[in-house]
Amino acid sequence: MSMIFKVIGALGLILISAGIITKKRKTQDVYYILGGICLEAYSIFLGDVVFIILQIIFTLSAIYDFIKVSAIKENN
């Protein structure tokens, strides 16, 4: 079971890294959101409260930015 969560954590790390490399803002946010969700699952598995809170804040920030960028694009 722990191997599954390690793979999920590694996937989250890869997705967030891809988001950093990507230059398209909305694509970055999607990678950040998906990576954040993966790392959130991993941090819950670990039971690390600091990491859990960090991932919640990171993921919510990425969701907020995605919505903000989408709203700006719709208005233009």
mmCIF file as gemmi writes it, N, C-alpha and C atoms, coordinates in Angstrom:
data_model
loop_
_atom_site.group_PDB
_atom_site.id
_atom_site.type_symbol
_atom_site.label_atom_id
_atom_site.label_alt_id
_atom_site.label_comp_id
_atom_site.label_asym_id
_atom_site.label_entity_id
_atom_site.label_seq_id
_atom_site.pdbx_PDB_ins_code
_atom_site.Cartn_x
_atom_site.Cartn_y
_atom_site.Cartn_z
_atom_site.occupancy
_atom_site.B_iso_or_equiv
_atom_site.pdbx_formal_charge
_atom_site.auth_seq_id
_atom_site.auth_asym_id
_atom_site.pdbx_PDB_model_num
ATOM 1 N N . MET Axp A 1 ? 0.82 -1.205 0 1 0 ? 1 A 1
ATOM 2 C CA . MET Axp A 1 ? 0 0 0 1 0 ? 1 A 1
ATOM 3 C C . MET Axp A 1 ? 0.866 1.271 0 1 0 ? 1 A 1
ATOM 4 N N . SER Axp A 2 ? 1.97 1.224 0.753 1 0 ? 2 A 1
ATOM 5 C CA . SER Axp A 2 ? 2.806 2.42 0.819 1 0 ? 2 A 1
ATOM 6 C C . SER Axp A 2 ? 3.445 2.734 -0.529 1 0 ? 2 A 1
ATOM 7 N N . MET Axp A 3 ? 3.691 1.713 -1.336 1 0 ? 3 A 1
ATOM 8 C CA . MET Axp A 3 ? 4.287 1.941 -2.656 1 0 ? 3 A 1
ATOM 9 C C . MET Axp A 3 ? 3.35 2.754 -3.54 1 0 ? 3 A 1
ATOM 10 N N . ILE Axp A 4 ? 2.055 2.508 -3.442 1 0 ? 4 A 1
ATOM 11 C CA . ILE Axp A 4 ? 1.066 3.263 -4.233 1 0 ? 4 A 1
ATOM 12 C C . ILE Axp A 4 ? 1.154 4.743 -3.885 1 0 ? 4 A 1
ATOM 13 N N . PHE Axp A 5 ? 1.227 5.062 -2.596 1 0 ? 5 A 1
ATOM 14 C CA . PHE Axp A 5 ? 1.293 6.46 -2.185 1 0 ? 5 A 1
ATOM 15 C C . PHE Axp A 5 ? 2.631 7.1 -2.55 1 0 ? 5 A 1
ATOM 16 N N . LYS Axp A 6 ? 3.693 6.328 -2.564 1 0 ? 6 A 1
ATOM 17 C CA . LYS Axp A 6 ? 4.979 6.869 -3.016 1 0 ? 6 A 1
ATOM 18 C C . LYS Axp A 6 ? 4.918 7.216 -4.502 1 0 ? 6 A 1
ATOM 19 N N . VAL Axp A 7 ? 4.261 6.379 -5.282 1 0 ? 7 A 1
ATOM 20 C CA . VAL Axp A 7 ? 4.09 6.657 -6.712 1 0 ? 7 A 1
ATOM 21 C C . VAL Axp A 7 ? 3.218 7.904 -6.892 1 0 ? 7 A 1
ATOM 22 N N . ILE Axp A 8 ? 2.148 8.014 -6.109 1 0 ? 8 A 1
ATOM 23 C CA . ILE Axp A 8 ? 1.276 9.192 -6.177 1 0 ? 8 A 1
ATOM 24 C C . ILE Axp A 8 ? 2.064 10.444 -5.798 1 0 ? 8 A 1
ATOM 25 N N . GLY Axp A 9 ? 2.887 10.358 -4.761 1 0 ? 9 A 1
ATOM 26 C CA . GLY Axp A 9 ? 3.721 11.492 -4.359 1 0 ? 9 A 1
ATOM 27 C C . GLY Axp A 9 ? 4.718 11.874 -5.441 1 0 ? 9 A 1
ATOM 28 N N . ALA Axp A 10 ? 5.345 10.878 -6.056 1 0 ? 10 A 1
ATOM 29 C CA . ALA Axp A 10 ? 6.294 11.145 -7.143 1 0 ? 10 A 1
ATOM 30 C C . ALA Axp A 10 ? 5.59 11.781 -8.336 1 0 ? 10 A 1
ATOM 31 N N . LEU Axp A 11 ? 4.381 11.304 -8.644 1 0 ? 11 A 1
ATOM 32 C CA . LEU Axp A 11 ? 3.598 11.9 -9.73 1 0 ? 11 A 1
ATOM 33 C C . LEU Axp A 11 ? 3.301 13.363 -9.43 1 0 ? 11 A 1
ATOM 34 N N . GLY Axp A 12 ? 2.94 13.654 -8.181 1 0 ? 12 A 1
ATOM 35 C CA . GLY Axp A 12 ? 2.691 15.044 -7.784 1 0 ? 12 A 1
ATOM 36 C C . GLY Axp A 12 ? 3.914 15.912 -7.976 1 0 ? 12 A 1
ATOM 37 N N . LEU Axp A 13 ? 5.073 15.387 -7.594 1 0 ? 13 A 1
ATOM 38 C CA . LEU Axp A 13 ? 6.324 16.118 -7.769 1 0 ? 13 A 1
ATOM 39 C C . LEU Axp A 13 ? 6.604 16.383 -9.246 1 0 ? 13 A 1
ATOM 40 N N . ILE Axp A 14 ? 6.379 15.39 -10.085 1 0 ? 14 A 1
ATOM 41 C CA . ILE Axp A 14 ? 6.597 15.538 -11.533 1 0 ? 14 A 1
ATOM 42 C C . ILE Axp A 14 ? 5.633 16.566 -12.117 1 0 ? 14 A 1
ATOM 43 N N . LEU Axp A 15 ? 4.359 16.524 -11.704 1 0 ? 15 A 1
ATOM 44 C CA . LEU Axp A 15 ? 3.373 17.47 -12.23 1 0 ? 15 A 1
ATOM 45 C C . LEU Axp A 15 ? 3.708 18.911 -11.828 1 0 ? 15 A 1
ATOM 46 N N . ILE Axp A 16 ? 4.084 19.115 -10.587 1 0 ? 16 A 1
ATOM 47 C CA . ILE Axp A 16 ? 4.444 20.47 -10.15 1 0 ? 16 A 1
ATOM 48 C C . ILE Axp A 16 ? 5.705 20.937 -10.87 1 0 ? 16 A 1
ATOM 49 N N . SER Axp A 17 ? 6.667 20.051 -11.06 1 0 ? 17 A 1
ATOM 50 C CA . SER Axp A 17 ? 7.882 20.403 -11.815 1 0 ? 17 A 1
ATOM 51 C C . SER Axp A 17 ? 7.539 20.768 -13.252 1 0 ? 17 A 1
ATOM 52 N N . ALA Axp A 18 ? 6.624 20.026 -13.862 1 0 ? 18 A 1
ATOM 53 C CA . ALA Axp A 18 ? 6.185 20.338 -15.228 1 0 ? 18 A 1
ATOM 54 C C . ALA Axp A 18 ? 5.504 21.706 -15.261 1 0 ? 18 A 1
ATOM 55 N N . GLY Axp A 19 ? 4.761 22.019 -14.217 1 0 ? 19 A 1
ATOM 56 C CA . GLY Axp A 19 ? 4.111 23.327 -14.135 1 0 ? 19 A 1
ATOM 57 C C . GLY Axp A 19 ? 5.115 24.464 -14.073 1 0 ? 19 A 1
ATOM 58 N N . ILE Axp A 20 ? 6.213 24.235 -13.404 1 0 ? 20 A 1
ATOM 59 C CA . ILE Axp A 20 ? 7.256 25.265 -13.31 1 0 ? 20 A 1
ATOM 60 C C . ILE Axp A 20 ? 7.893 25.491 -14.679 1 0 ? 20 A 1
ATOM 61 N N . ILE Axp A 21 ? 8.088 24.428 -15.432 1 0 ? 21 A 1
ATOM 62 C CA . ILE Axp A 21 ? 8.727 24.531 -16.747 1 0 ? 21 A 1
ATOM 63 C C . ILE Axp A 21 ? 7.786 25.128 -17.789 1 0 ? 21 A 1
ATOM 64 N N . THR Axp A 22 ? 6.497 24.822 -17.674 1 0 ? 22 A 1
ATOM 65 C CA . THR Axp A 22 ? 5.509 25.287 -18.647 1 0 ? 22 A 1
ATOM 66 C C . THR Axp A 22 ? 5.345 26.802 -18.553 1 0 ? 22 A 1
ATOM 67 N N . LYS Axp A 23 ? 5.202 27.448 -19.684 1 0 ? 23 A 1
ATOM 68 C CA . LYS Axp A 23 ? 5.081 28.906 -19.711 1 0 ? 23 A 1
ATOM 69 C C . LYS Axp A 23 ? 3.638 29.391 -19.849 1 0 ? 23 A 1
ATOM 70 N N . LYS Axp A 24 ? 2.703 28.49 -20.144 1 0 ? 24 A 1
ATOM 71 C CA . LYS Axp A 24 ? 1.305 28.888 -20.276 1 0 ? 24 A 1
ATOM 72 C C . LYS Axp A 24 ? 0.663 28.879 -18.895 1 0 ? 24 A 1
ATOM 73 N N . ARG Axp A 25 ? 0.111 30.011 -18.516 1 0 ? 25 A 1
ATOM 74 C CA . ARG Axp A 25 ? -0.374 30.213 -17.145 1 0 ? 25 A 1
ATOM 75 C C . ARG Axp A 25 ? -1.457 29.223 -16.734 1 0 ? 25 A 1
ATOM 76 N N . LYS Axp A 26 ? -2.476 29.025 -17.585 1 0 ? 26 A 1
ATOM 77 C CA . LYS Axp A 26 ? -3.554 28.112 -17.224 1 0 ? 26 A 1
ATOM 78 C C . LYS Axp A 26 ? -3.054 26.671 -17.144 1 0 ? 26 A 1
ATOM 79 N N . THR Axp A 27 ? -2.157 26.301 -18.045 1 0 ? 27 A 1
ATOM 80 C CA . THR Axp A 27 ? -1.585 24.956 -18.012 1 0 ? 27 A 1
ATOM 81 C C . THR Axp A 27 ? -0.77 24.768 -16.739 1 0 ? 27 A 1
ATOM 82 N N . GLN Axp A 28 ? -0.019 25.794 -16.356 1 0 ? 28 A 1
ATOM 83 C CA . GLN Axp A 28 ? 0.73 25.745 -15.101 1 0 ? 28 A 1
ATOM 84 C C . GLN Axp A 28 ? -0.21 25.454 -13.933 1 0 ? 28 A 1
ATOM 85 N N . ASP Axp A 29 ? -1.308 26.201 -13.882 1 0 ? 29 A 1
ATOM 86 C CA . ASP Axp A 29 ? -2.254 26.039 -12.782 1 0 ? 29 A 1
ATOM 87 C C . ASP Axp A 29 ? -2.849 24.63 -12.741 1 0 ? 29 A 1
ATOM 88 N N . VAL Axp A 30 ? -3.156 24.075 -13.906 1 0 ? 30 A 1
ATOM 89 C CA . VAL Axp A 30 ? -3.709 22.719 -13.947 1 0 ? 30 A 1
ATOM 90 C C . VAL Axp A 30 ? -2.68 21.725 -13.408 1 0 ? 30 A 1
ATOM 91 N N . TYR Axp A 31 ? -1.425 21.861 -13.827 1 0 ? 31 A 1
ATOM 92 C CA . TYR Axp A 31 ? -0.368 20.985 -13.307 1 0 ? 31 A 1
ATOM 93 C C . TYR Axp A 31 ? -0.209 21.162 -11.798 1 0 ? 31 A 1
ATOM 94 N N . TYR Axp A 32 ? -0.245 22.414 -11.337 1 0 ? 32 A 1
ATOM 95 C CA . TYR Axp A 32 ? -0.119 22.684 -9.903 1 0 ? 32 A 1
ATOM 96 C C . TYR Axp A 32 ? -1.281 22.069 -9.114 1 0 ? 32 A 1
ATOM 97 N N . ILE Axp A 33 ? -2.483 22.202 -9.647 1 0 ? 33 A 1
ATOM 98 C CA . ILE Axp A 33 ? -3.656 21.65 -8.957 1 0 ? 33 A 1
ATOM 99 C C . ILE Axp A 33 ? -3.555 20.132 -8.873 1 0 ? 33 A 1
ATOM 100 N N . LEU Axp A 34 ? -3.293 19.481 -10 1 0 ? 34 A 1
ATOM 101 C CA . LEU Axp A 34 ? -3.198 18.022 -10.009 1 0 ? 34 A 1
ATOM 102 C C . LEU Axp A 34 ? -2.025 17.526 -9.152 1 0 ? 34 A 1
ATOM 103 N N . GLY Axp A 35 ? -0.894 18.2 -9.268 1 0 ? 35 A 1
ATOM 104 C CA . GLY Axp A 35 ? 0.266 17.838 -8.449 1 0 ? 35 A 1
ATOM 105 C C . GLY Axp A 35 ? 0.007 18.057 -6.969 1 0 ? 35 A 1
ATOM 106 N N . GLY Axp A 36 ? -0.67 19.149 -6.656 1 0 ? 36 A 1
ATOM 107 C CA . GLY Axp A 36 ? -1.002 19.44 -5.269 1 0 ? 36 A 1
ATOM 108 C C . GLY Axp A 36 ? -1.935 18.403 -4.674 1 0 ? 36 A 1
ATOM 109 N N . ILE Axp A 37 ? -2.897 17.948 -5.47 1 0 ? 37 A 1
ATOM 110 C CA . ILE Axp A 37 ? -3.822 16.909 -5.002 1 0 ? 37 A 1
ATOM 111 C C . ILE Axp A 37 ? -3.058 15.604 -4.746 1 0 ? 37 A 1
ATOM 112 N N . CYS Axp A 38 ? -2.157 15.261 -5.658 1 0 ? 38 A 1
ATOM 113 C CA . CYS Axp A 38 ? -1.357 14.045 -5.46 1 0 ? 38 A 1
ATOM 114 C C . CYS Axp A 38 ? -0.508 14.145 -4.195 1 0 ? 38 A 1
ATOM 115 N N . LEU Axp A 39 ? 0.152 15.291 -4.018 1 0 ? 39 A 1
ATOM 116 C CA . LEU Axp A 39 ? 0.982 15.448 -2.832 1 0 ? 39 A 1
ATOM 117 C C . LEU Axp A 39 ? 0.153 15.555 -1.556 1 0 ? 39 A 1
ATOM 118 N N . GLU Axp A 40 ? -1.071 16.054 -1.679 1 0 ? 40 A 1
ATOM 119 C CA . GLU Axp A 40 ? -1.973 16.088 -0.52 1 0 ? 40 A 1
ATOM 120 C C . GLU Axp A 40 ? -2.305 14.664 -0.079 1 0 ? 40 A 1
ATOM 121 N N . ALA Axp A 41 ? -2.599 13.798 -1.033 1 0 ? 41 A 1
ATOM 122 C CA . ALA Axp A 41 ? -2.884 12.394 -0.71 1 0 ? 41 A 1
ATOM 123 C C . ALA Axp A 41 ? -1.66 11.753 -0.048 1 0 ? 41 A 1
ATOM 124 N N . TYR Axp A 42 ? -0.494 12.041 -0.578 1 0 ? 42 A 1
ATOM 125 C CA . TYR Axp A 42 ? 0.734 11.494 -0.005 1 0 ? 42 A 1
ATOM 126 C C . TYR Axp A 42 ? 0.974 12.017 1.405 1 0 ? 42 A 1
ATOM 127 N N . SER Axp A 43 ? 0.749 13.31 1.617 1 0 ? 43 A 1
ATOM 128 C CA . SER Axp A 43 ? 0.972 13.884 2.949 1 0 ? 43 A 1
ATOM 129 C C . SER Axp A 43 ? -0.034 13.343 3.964 1 0 ? 43 A 1
ATOM 130 N N . ILE Axp A 44 ? -1.257 13.082 3.53 1 0 ? 44 A 1
ATOM 131 C CA . ILE Axp A 44 ? -2.238 12.457 4.422 1 0 ? 44 A 1
ATOM 132 C C . ILE Axp A 44 ? -1.782 11.052 4.786 1 0 ? 44 A 1
ATOM 133 N N . PHE Axp A 45 ? -1.267 10.329 3.806 1 0 ? 45 A 1
ATOM 134 C CA . PHE Axp A 45 ? -0.731 8.99 4.06 1 0 ? 45 A 1
ATOM 135 C C . PHE Axp A 45 ? 0.401 9.052 5.093 1 0 ? 45 A 1
ATOM 136 N N . LEU Axp A 46 ? 1.274 10.051 4.952 1 0 ? 46 A 1
ATOM 137 C CA . LEU Axp A 46 ? 2.384 10.206 5.893 1 0 ? 46 A 1
ATOM 138 C C . LEU Axp A 46 ? 1.911 10.657 7.271 1 0 ? 46 A 1
ATOM 139 N N . GLY Axp A 47 ? 0.79 11.386 7.296 1 0 ? 47 A 1
ATOM 140 C CA . GLY Axp A 47 ? 0.281 11.918 8.554 1 0 ? 47 A 1
ATOM 141 C C . GLY Axp A 47 ? 1.031 13.146 9.027 1 0 ? 47 A 1
ATOM 142 N N . ASP Axp A 48 ? 1.692 13.835 8.113 1 0 ? 48 A 1
ATOM 143 C CA . ASP Axp A 48 ? 2.471 15.028 8.437 1 0 ? 48 A 1
ATOM 144 C C . ASP Axp A 48 ? 1.568 16.26 8.359 1 0 ? 48 A 1
ATOM 145 N N . VAL Axp A 49 ? 1.188 16.793 9.53 1 0 ? 49 A 1
ATOM 146 C CA . VAL Axp A 49 ? 0.22 17.893 9.591 1 0 ? 49 A 1
ATOM 147 C C . VAL Axp A 49 ? 0.722 19.141 8.868 1 0 ? 49 A 1
ATOM 148 N N . VAL Axp A 50 ? 2.001 19.463 9.021 1 0 ? 50 A 1
ATOM 149 C CA . VAL Axp A 50 ? 2.557 20.647 8.361 1 0 ? 50 A 1
ATOM 150 C C . VAL Axp A 50 ? 2.474 20.492 6.844 1 0 ? 50 A 1
ATOM 151 N N . PHE Axp A 51 ? 2.838 19.334 6.338 1 0 ? 51 A 1
ATOM 152 C CA . PHE Axp A 51 ? 2.802 19.063 4.902 1 0 ? 51 A 1
ATOM 153 C C . PHE Axp A 51 ? 1.361 19.058 4.397 1 0 ? 51 A 1
ATOM 154 N N . ILE Axp A 52 ? 0.436 18.534 5.188 1 0 ? 52 A 1
ATOM 155 C CA . ILE Axp A 52 ? -0.982 18.527 4.812 1 0 ? 52 A 1
ATOM 156 C C . ILE Axp A 52 ? -1.488 19.957 4.648 1 0 ? 52 A 1
ATOM 157 N N . ILE Axp A 53 ? -1.209 20.802 5.63 1 0 ? 53 A 1
ATOM 158 C CA . ILE Axp A 53 ? -1.656 22.201 5.573 1 0 ? 53 A 1
ATOM 159 C C . ILE Axp A 53 ? -0.997 22.931 4.406 1 0 ? 53 A 1
ATOM 160 N N . LEU Axp A 54 ? 0.293 22.705 4.205 1 0 ? 54 A 1
ATOM 161 C CA . LEU Axp A 54 ? 1.012 23.319 3.089 1 0 ? 54 A 1
ATOM 162 C C . LEU Axp A 54 ? 0.357 22.96 1.761 1 0 ? 54 A 1
ATOM 163 N N . GLN Axp A 55 ? 0.037 21.695 1.57 1 0 ? 55 A 1
ATOM 164 C CA . GLN Axp A 55 ? -0.553 21.254 0.304 1 0 ? 55 A 1
ATOM 165 C C . GLN Axp A 55 ? -1.97 21.797 0.119 1 0 ? 55 A 1
ATOM 166 N N . ILE Axp A 56 ? -2.726 21.92 1.19 1 0 ? 56 A 1
ATOM 167 C CA . ILE Axp A 56 ? -4.062 22.527 1.091 1 0 ? 56 A 1
ATOM 168 C C . ILE Axp A 56 ? -3.933 23.966 0.611 1 0 ? 56 A 1
ATOM 169 N N . ILE Axp A 57 ? -3.03 24.723 1.232 1 0 ? 57 A 1
ATOM 170 C CA . ILE Axp A 57 ? -2.837 26.127 0.846 1 0 ? 57 A 1
ATOM 171 C C . ILE Axp A 57 ? -2.329 26.23 -0.586 1 0 ? 57 A 1
ATOM 172 N N . PHE Axp A 58 ? -1.359 25.397 -0.949 1 0 ? 58 A 1
ATOM 173 C CA . PHE Axp A 58 ? -0.804 25.413 -2.302 1 0 ? 58 A 1
ATOM 174 C C . PHE Axp A 58 ? -1.883 25.113 -3.338 1 0 ? 58 A 1
ATOM 175 N N . THR Axp A 59 ? -2.661 24.075 -3.107 1 0 ? 59 A 1
ATOM 176 C CA . THR Axp A 59 ? -3.698 23.668 -4.067 1 0 ? 59 A 1
ATOM 177 C C . THR Axp A 59 ? -4.79 24.717 -4.177 1 0 ? 59 A 1
ATOM 178 N N . LEU Axp A 60 ? -5.242 25.255 -3.042 1 0 ? 60 A 1
ATOM 179 C CA . LEU Axp A 60 ? -6.267 26.304 -3.075 1 0 ? 60 A 1
ATOM 180 C C . LEU Axp A 60 ? -5.756 27.556 -3.789 1 0 ? 60 A 1
ATOM 181 N N . SER Axp A 61 ? -4.488 27.893 -3.591 1 0 ? 61 A 1
ATOM 182 C CA . SER Axp A 61 ? -3.9 29.043 -4.29 1 0 ? 61 A 1
ATOM 183 C C . SER Axp A 61 ? -3.877 28.816 -5.8 1 0 ? 61 A 1
ATOM 184 N N . ALA Axp A 62 ? -3.54 27.613 -6.214 1 0 ? 62 A 1
ATOM 185 C CA . ALA Axp A 62 ? -3.525 27.292 -7.64 1 0 ? 62 A 1
ATOM 186 C C . ALA Axp A 62 ? -4.938 27.327 -8.225 1 0 ? 62 A 1
ATOM 187 N N . ILE Axp A 63 ? -5.915 26.835 -7.475 1 0 ? 63 A 1
ATOM 188 C CA . ILE Axp A 63 ? -7.314 26.882 -7.933 1 0 ? 63 A 1
ATOM 189 C C . ILE Axp A 63 ? -7.773 28.33 -8.066 1 0 ? 63 A 1
ATOM 190 N N . TYR Axp A 64 ? -7.441 29.151 -7.066 1 0 ? 64 A 1
ATOM 191 C CA . TYR Axp A 64 ? -7.802 30.575 -7.118 1 0 ? 64 A 1
ATOM 192 C C . TYR Axp A 64 ? -7.182 31.244 -8.34 1 0 ? 64 A 1
ATOM 193 N N . ASP Axp A 65 ? -5.901 30.991 -8.58 1 0 ? 65 A 1
ATOM 194 C CA . ASP Axp A 65 ? -5.226 31.603 -9.719 1 0 ? 65 A 1
ATOM 195 C C . ASP Axp A 65 ? -5.837 31.133 -11.037 1 0 ? 65 A 1
ATOM 196 N N . PHE Axp A 66 ? -6.176 29.861 -11.13 1 0 ? 66 A 1
ATOM 197 C CA . PHE Axp A 66 ? -6.802 29.323 -12.343 1 0 ? 66 A 1
ATOM 198 C C . PHE Axp A 66 ? -8.136 30.035 -12.612 1 0 ? 66 A 1
ATOM 199 N N . ILE Axp A 67 ? -8.939 30.196 -11.575 1 0 ? 67 A 1
ATOM 200 C CA . ILE Axp A 67 ? -10.236 30.875 -11.725 1 0 ? 67 A 1
ATOM 201 C C . ILE Axp A 67 ? -10.028 32.336 -12.112 1 0 ? 67 A 1
ATOM 202 N N . LYS Axp A 68 ? -9.06 32.994 -11.465 1 0 ? 68 A 1
ATOM 203 C CA . LYS Axp A 68 ? -8.78 34.403 -11.753 1 0 ? 68 A 1
ATOM 204 C C . LYS Axp A 68 ? -8.32 34.578 -13.199 1 0 ? 68 A 1
ATOM 205 N N . VAL Axp A 69 ? -7.409 33.746 -13.655 1 0 ? 69 A 1
ATOM 206 C CA . VAL Axp A 69 ? -6.904 33.831 -15.033 1 0 ? 69 A 1
ATOM 207 C C . VAL Axp A 69 ? -8.028 33.53 -16.021 1 0 ? 69 A 1
ATOM 208 N N . SER Axp A 70 ? -8.87 32.562 -15.708 1 0 ? 70 A 1
ATOM 209 C CA . SER Axp A 70 ? -9.995 32.222 -16.587 1 0 ? 70 A 1
ATOM 210 C C . SER Axp A 70 ? -10.981 33.379 -16.687 1 0 ? 70 A 1
ATOM 211 N N . ALA Axp A 71 ? -11.25 34.044 -15.568 1 0 ? 71 A 1
ATOM 212 C CA . ALA Axp A 71 ? -12.188 35.166 -15.558 1 0 ? 71 A 1
ATOM 213 C C . ALA Axp A 71 ? -11.632 36.347 -16.355 1 0 ? 71 A 1
ATOM 214 N N . ILE Axp A 72 ? -10.347 36.587 -16.25 1 0 ? 72 A 1
ATOM 215 C CA . ILE Axp A 72 ? -9.725 37.682 -16.996 1 0 ? 72 A 1
ATOM 216 C C . ILE Axp A 72 ? -9.796 37.405 -18.49 1 0 ? 72 A 1
ATOM 217 N N . LYS Axp A 73 ? -9.543 36.151 -18.881 1 0 ? 73 A 1
ATOM 218 C CA . LYS Axp A 73 ? -9.59 35.777 -20.298 1 0 ? 73 A 1
ATOM 219 C C . LYS Axp A 73 ? -11.006 35.929 -20.846 1 0 ? 73 A 1
ATOM 220 N N . GLU Axp A 74 ? -12.025 35.567 -20.048 1 0 ? 74 A 1
ATOM 221 C CA . GLU Axp A 74 ? -13.411 35.669 -20.509 1 0 ? 74 A 1
ATOM 222 C C . GLU Axp A 74 ? -13.819 37.131 -20.715 1 0 ? 74 A 1
ATOM 223 N N . ASN Axp A 75 ? -13.291 38.022 -19.887 1 0 ? 75 A 1
ATOM 224 C CA . ASN Axp A 75 ? -13.65 39.439 -19.991 1 0 ? 75 A 1
ATOM 225 C C . ASN Axp A 75 ? -12.958 40.14 -21.15 1 0 ? 75 A 1
ATOM 226 N N . ASN Axp A 76 ? -11.909 39.531 -21.675 1 0 ? 76 A 1
ATOM 227 C CA . ASN Axp A 76 ? -11.182 40.162 -22.797 1 0 ? 76 A 1
ATOM 228 C C . ASN Axp A 76 ? -11.668 39.647 -24.086 1 0 ? 76 A 1
